[in-house]
Amino acid sequence: MSSKALQQPASVDPPPSSAALDRVLRYLLEEMGPQQGPTGAGLDRARALLAALGDPQDRYPAVHVAGTAGKGSVSVFVASLLRAHGFQVGAHLSPHAYCLLERFQMDGGPAPAELVDAELQRIRPAVAAVERAGHGRPSFFEVTNAIAFSLFAGRVDYGVIETGVGGLLDSTNTIARADKLAVITPIGLDHQELLGTTVAEIARQKAGIFPVGGRAVAARPRSAEVADVLTAEAARRGCDLGWVDLGPPAVRARTGPDGTDILLRGHPPLRLGLTGRHQAGNARLALRAVEAIAARDAWTVDADAVRLGLRSTTLPGRFERRLIGGRTTLLDGAHNPMKLAALVATLQEVYPGARLPWVLALKQGKDLHAALEVIAPTAALVVATEFATEDGDHPAAASVPATQIAMAARERGLQAVVEEEPACAVTRASQHADLDLPVVVSGSFHLLATVRPGTTAA
């Protein structure tokens, strides 16, 4: 293990604005084609764009991560573990919580805006050529994929690539190397309008990243239906699929005010950089992926590096403690019932028996009633709010009206009020919180991006 394996990662706080970042954002948000979800045409266009760039996605061994819950956390755990072993690692994450540069992780933090801008300027002629060839204009997500793949080529030993939506038709599914390792996190219902209305249909989309004749590791599903789909797809592709148990007795966890400690078979107690019992399972899945890579590439997993890698993992917008108006506020981008359930379980461990004020906004199409059902045991008050934003993944992303959230919450028996302005919603929630308890802000990364600026770490 090299000396750089003992270094802490760079901060993941978003860097200040710059002319370079402004140029990148202006191009991506104003000049890209519409994002229409995963389609065969989009995947063909992504392949054409990358081919015009010399297929940078195949110039380093990749870990490709798909799933419904935990794929961002697993991705950063894998990247941190590899980095702690002395490797140069790039991680392509989506969506970003606060700053576009979070999507392009190098050396444990966002890539410099100037470097991203330089790659984009190099890519732009290929974007135009793909459109002239009749493929249509590449989308925001397709171009950010190309930026990440090009950034990493020649600069990293390993690339960790998080899918956007699904897997089979996702524009990250362009990696052709036989040594790609696929990782599948827990699968549930989300993005049904794009991926299918059943968990079996969604699982089939996720399994689309399995490499032909390659290797995959997957969280052992609770649903036999999901397990059958993943097993069948792996067999059809000749992919060696290994199951990973994410709960006891394979992994045990304790979460308190100071964070989460886990006990994995074969390891001493370990502290995680991310908080929550569900993060223990994510850490185990990531470690199993790294063990598979080490066995394949003939290097040894080091216990000290494992401890450092798990402890130093960070990810914005996941149980993130900030001070707003002098009050501790928890920011978490959980945006579907599966992710909200993990957040609620963590709240119940860290603040046992407490009922907290929630500031809640959800994107149109999310299951509002299921979300309220999940948060109800911890909600003393729901302050319903809204966001108004555009991003490249979901143009003109619209939130559920705050009045609709409040009405549904009251029907569920919860106390609820409406504050359409997010900053006012946080202030109002703070007025209902005990001094030693936090306000919870959740439901959408768009909401988090609205309330976080100007805050400090708690």
C-alpha positions in Angstrom: 0.0 0.0 0.0 1.5 3.4 -1.0 1.8 6.4 1.3 -1.0 8.2 -0.5 -3.3 5.5 0.8 -3.1 7.1 4.2 -4.2 10.6 3.0 -7.6 11.9 3.7 -9.8 12.7 0.7 -10.4 16.3 -0.5 -13.5 18.1 0.7 -16.6 17.4 -1.3 -18.1 20.8 -0.6 -19.0 22.5 -3.8 -16.3 24.9 -5.0 -17.1 28.6 -5.6 -18.5 29.7 -8.9 -16.1 30.4 -11.7 -16.1 31.5 -15.3 -15.3 28.0 -16.3 -18.2 26.5 -14.4 -20.5 29.1 -15.8 -19.5 28.2 -19.4 -20.1 24.5 -18.7 -23.5 25.1 -17.2 -24.6 27.5 -19.9 -23.7 25.0 -22.6 -25.2 22.0 -20.9 -28.5 23.6 -19.8 -29.1 25.8 -22.8 -27.8 23.9 -25.8 -28.3 20.2 -25.1 -31.2 18.1 -26.4 -34.1 17.1 -24.2 -33.7 14.3 -21.7 -36.4 11.7 -22.4 -35.3 8.9 -20.2 -33.4 5.7 -21.2 -34.2 4.8 -24.8 -32.5 2.7 -27.4 -32.0 5.8 -29.6 -30.3 7.6 -26.7 -28.0 4.7 -26.1 -27.1 4.5 -29.8 -26.4 8.3 -29.8 -24.2 7.9 -26.7 -22.2 5.2 -28.4 -21.8 7.3 -31.5 -20.6 10.3 -29.4 -18.1 8.1 -27.5 -16.9 6.5 -30.7 -16.1 9.9 -32.1 -14.0 10.5 -29.0 -12.1 7.3 -29.3 -14.2 5.3 -26.8 -12.6 6.8 -23.6 -15.0 4.7 -21.4 -12.9 1.6 -22.3 -9.5 3.0 -21.4 -9.6 1.9 -17.7 -11.2 -0.9 -15.7 -14.7 0.2 -14.5 -17.1 -0.6 -11.7 -20.6 0.0 -13.0 -23.3 0.5 -10.3 -27.0 0.2 -10.7 -30.0 -0.2 -8.3 -32.9 1.7 -6.7 -31.4 2.6 -3.4 -27.8 3.1 -2.3 -26.1 3.3 -5.7 -24.6 6.7 -4.9 -23.4 5.5 -1.5 -22.0 2.3 -2.8 -20.2 4.1 -5.6 -18.4 6.5 -3.2 -17.6 3.7 -0.8 -16.0 1.7 -3.7 -14.1 4.8 -4.8 -12.9 5.6 -1.3 -11.8 2.0 -0.7 -9.8 1.9 -3.9 -8.2 5.3 -3.3 -7.2 4.2 0.2 -5.3 1.3 -1.4 -3.2 3.9 -3.3 -5.0 4.0 -6.6 -6.0 7.0 -8.7 -9.8 6.8 -8.9 -12.5 8.6 -10.8 -16.2 8.4 -9.9 -19.0 9.6 -12.1 -22.1 10.2 -9.9 -25.6 11.4 -10.6 -27.6 13.3 -9.8 -25.5 16.0 -8.1 -26.9 17.5 -4.9 -25.6 21.0 -5.0 -23.0 21.6 -7.8 -22.5 20.0 -11.2 -18.9 19.3 -10.5 -19.9 16.6 -7.9 -20.6 14.4 -10.9 -16.9 14.3 -11.8 -15.0 13.0 -8.7 -11.2 12.8 -8.9 -8.8 12.3 -6.0 -11.8 12.1 -3.6 -13.4 15.4 -4.6 -15.0 17.3 -7.5 -12.8 17.8 -10.5 -11.7 21.5 -11.0 -14.1 23.5 -13.1 -11.3 24.5 -15.5 -10.5 20.8 -16.2 -14.2 20.0 -16.8 -14.5 23.0 -19.1 -11.4 22.0 -21.1 -12.8 18.5 -21.6 -16.1 19.9 -22.7 -14.5 22.2 -25.2 -12.7 19.2 -26.7 -16.0 17.2 -26.8 -18.1 19.9 -28.4 -17.1 19.2 -32.0 -18.0 15.5 -31.5 -21.4 16.6 -30.2 -22.0 18.6 -33.3 -20.8 15.8 -35.6 -23.2 13.3 -33.9 -26.1 15.6 -34.5 -25.1 16.2 -38.2 -24.9 12.4 -38.7 -28.6 12.2 -37.9 -28.5 10.8 -34.3 -30.2 13.9 -32.8 -28.7 16.3 -30.4 -27.0 14.6 -27.4 -28.7 15.2 -24.1 -27.3 16.8 -20.9 -26.8 13.4 -19.3 -25.1 11.9 -22.4 -22.7 14.8 -22.6 -21.9 14.7 -18.8 -21.2 10.9 -19.3 -18.8 11.8 -22.1 -17.1 14.4 -20.0 -16.6 12.0 -17.1 -15.3 9.2 -19.4 -12.9 11.5 -21.1 -11.7 13.1 -17.9 -10.9 9.7 -16.4 -9.1 8.3 -19.5 -5.4 8.4 -18.9 -5.8 9.8 -15.5 -7.2 7.0 -13.3 -6.4 3.4 -12.4 -10.1 2.7 -11.9 -13.4 4.4 -12.8 -16.6 4.0 -10.7 -19.6 4.8 -12.9 -23.1 5.2 -11.4 -26.0 4.7 -13.7 -28.5 7.5 -14.2 -31.9 5.6 -14.6 -32.2 1.9 -15.0 -29.2 0.2 -16.7 -30.0 -1.6 -19.9 -30.7 1.6 -21.9 -28.9 4.0 -19.7 -26.3 6.0 -21.5 -23.6 4.9 -19.1 -24.1 1.4 -20.4 -21.6 1.9 -23.2 -18.6 0.2 -21.4 -17.5 -2.8 -23.6 -14.5 -4.0 -21.6 -14.9 -7.7 -20.6 -13.4 -6.9 -17.1 -16.1 -4.4 -16.2 -17.5 -5.3 -12.7 -21.2 -4.7 -12.3 -22.7 -4.0 -8.9 -26.4 -4.1 -8.2 -27.8 -2.4 -5.0 -31.2 -3.1 -3.6 -34.1 -2.9 -6.1 -37.5 -1.5 -5.6 -40.1 0.7 -7.3 -39.0 4.0 -8.7 -39.1 5.7 -12.1 -42.0 3.4 -13.0 -42.9 5.7 -15.9 -39.5 4.9 -17.5 -38.6 1.4 -16.2 -41.8 -0.5 -15.8 -44.5 -0.8 -13.2 -43.3 -4.0 -11.4 -40.1 -4.8 -9.6 -39.5 -7.6 -12.1 -39.5 -5.2 -15.0 -37.3 -2.8 -13.1 -34.9 -5.6 -12.1 -34.6 -6.6 -15.8 -33.5 -3.0 -16.6 -30.9 -2.9 -13.8 -29.5 -6.3 -14.9 -28.9 -4.8 -18.3 -25.4 -3.7 -17.1 -24.2 -7.3 -16.5 -21.1 -7.8 -18.7 -21.2 -10.7 -21.1 -18.8 -13.3 -19.8 -17.9 -11.0 -16.9 -18.5 -10.7 -13.2 -21.2 -9.0 -11.0 -22.0 -8.7 -7.3 -25.5 -7.9 -6.1 -27.3 -7.2 -2.9 -29.3 -10.4 -2.1 -32.9 -9.4 -2.8 -35.8 -9.9 -0.4 -38.0 -10.5 -3.3 -37.8 -13.9 -5.0 -39.1 -12.3 -8.1 -36.1 -9.9 -8.3 -33.7 -12.7 -7.5 -35.1 -14.9 -10.3 -34.8 -12.0 -12.8 -31.2 -11.2 -11.9 -30.2 -14.9 -11.9 -31.8 -15.5 -15.3 -30.2 -12.4 -16.8 -26.8 -13.3 -15.5 -27.1 -16.8 -16.9 -28.3 -15.5 -20.3 -25.2 -13.3 -20.5 -22.7 -15.8 -19.0 -22.0 -13.5 -16.2 -20.7 -14.8 -12.8 -23.1 -13.3 -10.3 -22.3 -13.3 -6.6 -24.9 -12.5 -3.9 -24.0 -10.2 -0.9 -26.0 -10.3 2.3 -26.5 -6.8 3.6 -27.9 -7.5 7.0 -27.2 -9.7 10.1 -25.4 -11.9 10.7 -23.1 -10.9 7.8 -23.0 -7.3 8.9 -24.1 -5.7 12.2 -24.4 -1.9 12.8 -25.0 0.6 15.5 -25.9 4.2 14.8 -25.8 6.9 17.4 -25.3 10.7 17.5 -21.6 10.3 16.6 -22.1 8.1 13.5 -22.4 4.5 12.4 -20.1 1.7 13.5 -20.3 -1.7 11.8 -19.0 -5.2 12.4 -18.3 -7.3 9.3 -17.3 -10.9 9.5 -13.5 -11.1 9.3 -12.9 -7.4 10.2 -12.5 -5.5 13.5 -15.2 -2.8 14.3 -15.3 -0.1 11.7 -16.6 3.5 11.6 -18.3 4.7 8.5 -18.1 8.1 7.0 -21.8 7.9 6.1 -24.5 7.6 8.7 -27.2 5.0 8.9 -27.8 1.3 9.4 -28.5 1.0 5.6 -25.0 2.4 5.0 -23.6 -0.6 6.7 -25.1 -2.8 4.0 -23.9 -0.4 1.3 -20.3 -0.6 2.8 -20.4 -4.4 2.8 -21.5 -4.5 -0.9 -18.8 -2.0 -1.8 -16.1 -4.0 0.1 -17.2 -7.2 -1.7 -16.8 -5.4 -5.0 -13.3 -4.2 -4.1 -12.4 -7.7 -2.9 -13.5 -9.0 -6.4 -11.4 -6.4 -8.1 -8.4 -7.2 -6.0 -8.7 -10.9 -6.6 -9.0 -10.3 -10.4 -6.1 -7.8 -10.5 -3.8 -9.6 -8.1 -3.4 -7.1 -5.3 -4.2 -7.6 -1.6 -7.0 -5.9 0.4 -5.3 -4.2 3.3 -7.2 -3.9 6.7 -5.8 -0.4 7.4 -6.9 0.8 4.0 -10.3 -0.7 4.5 -10.7 1.2 7.8 -9.5 4.4 6.2 -11.6 4.1 3.1 -14.8 3.4 4.9 -14.2 6.1 7.5 -13.3 8.8 5.0 -16.2 8.3 2.6 -18.4 11.3 2.1 -21.5 12.1 0.0 -23.4 15.4 0.0 -27.1 15.4 0.8 -27.1 12.1 2.8 -28.0 12.7 6.5 -26.0 15.9 6.1 -26.0 18.1 9.3 -26.0 21.9 8.6 -26.6 24.9 10.8 -29.5 27.1 9.5 -30.4 30.1 11.7 -28.3 28.6 14.5 -30.4 25.3 14.5 -29.2 21.9 13.4 -30.9 20.9 10.2 -30.6 17.4 8.5 -30.5 17.5 4.8 -31.2 14.2 3.0 -32.1 13.8 -0.7 -34.3 10.7 -0.1 -36.9 10.9 -2.8 -38.8 7.6 -2.9 -40.3 5.4 -0.2 -37.4 3.0 -0.1 -34.9 5.8 0.5 -37.2 7.6 3.0 -37.5 4.4 5.0 -33.8 4.2 5.3 -33.7 7.8 6.5 -36.5 7.2 9.0 -34.7 4.2 10.4 -31.6 6.3 10.9 -33.6 9.0 12.6 -35.1 6.5 15.0 -31.7 5.2 15.9 -30.0 8.6 16.4 -33.0 10.3 18.0 -35.0 7.4 19.6 -38.6 8.2 20.3 -38.4 11.7 19.0 -40.9 13.3 16.7 -39.4 15.9 14.4 -40.5 18.7 12.1 -40.2 17.8 8.5 -39.8 20.1 5.6 -41.0 18.1 2.6 -41.1 18.6 -1.2 -41.5 16.0 -3.8 -41.2 15.9 -7.6 -44.3 15.3 -9.6 -44.8 11.6 -10.2 -43.5 10.5 -6.8 -45.7 8.4 -4.5 -46.8 11.1 -2.1 -49.1 8.9 0.0 -46.4 6.2 0.4 -43.8 8.8 1.3 -46.1 10.2 4.1 -46.8 6.7 5.3 -43.1 6.1 5.8 -42.2 9.4 7.5 -45.3 9.5 9.8 -43.8 7.7 12.8 -41.1 10.4 13.1 -43.1 13.5 12.0 -44.4 16.0 14.6 -45.2 18.4 11.8 -45.0 18.4 8.0 -44.1 21.8 6.5 -45.1 21.3 2.9 -43.1 23.3 0.4 -42.1 23.5 -3.2 -39.1 24.0 -5.5 -38.9 25.6 -8.9 -35.8 24.7 -10.8 -34.5 23.3 -14.1 -31.6 20.9 -14.5 -30.3 18.9 -17.4 -31.6 15.5 -16.0 -35.2 16.7 -15.6 -36.0 19.8 -17.5 -38.5 22.1 -15.8 -38.8 19.6 -12.9 -42.0 20.4 -11.2 -42.8 19.8 -7.5 -46.0 18.5 -6.1 -48.0 21.5 -5.0 -47.4 22.3 -1.3 -51.2 22.4 -0.7 -51.5 18.9 -2.0 -48.7 17.6 0.3 -50.3 19.3 3.3 -53.8 17.9 2.5 -52.5 14.4 2.1 -50.6 14.7 5.3 -53.7 15.8 7.2 -55.7 13.0 5.7 -52.9 10.7 7.1 -53.5 12.2 10.6 -50.4 14.4 10.6 -50.2 18.1 11.5 -49.3 20.0 8.4 -48.9 23.6 7.2 -48.0 25.2 3.9 -44.9 27.3 3.2 -44.3 27.5 -0.5 -40.9 29.3 -0.1 -38.3 26.7 1.1 -36.3 29.1 3.3 -39.5 30.2 5.1 -40.5 26.5 5.5 -37.2 25.8 7.3 -37.7 28.8 9.6 -41.3 27.7 10.4 -40.2 24.2 11.1 -37.5 25.4 13.4 -40.1 27.2 15.5 -41.7 23.8 16.2 -38.5 21.9 17.0 -37.1 21.2 20.5 -33.8 23.0 20.9 -31.9 19.7 21.1 -33.6 18.1 18.0 -33.1 18.9 14.3 -35.3 19.9 11.5 -35.4 17.3 8.7 -35.4 18.6 5.1 -36.0 15.9 2.5 -37.9 14.6 -0.5 -35.7 16.1 -3.3 -32.2 17.2 -4.1 -33.8 20.2 -5.7 -35.1 21.2 -2.3 -31.8 20.7 -0.7 -30.0 22.8 -3.3 -32.4 25.6 -2.5 -31.9 25.7 1.3 -28.2 24.8 1.7 -26.5 27.9 0.3 -25.1 30.1 3.1 -25.3 27.3 5.7 -22.4 25.9 7.7 -21.6 22.4 8.8 -23.1 21.4 12.2 
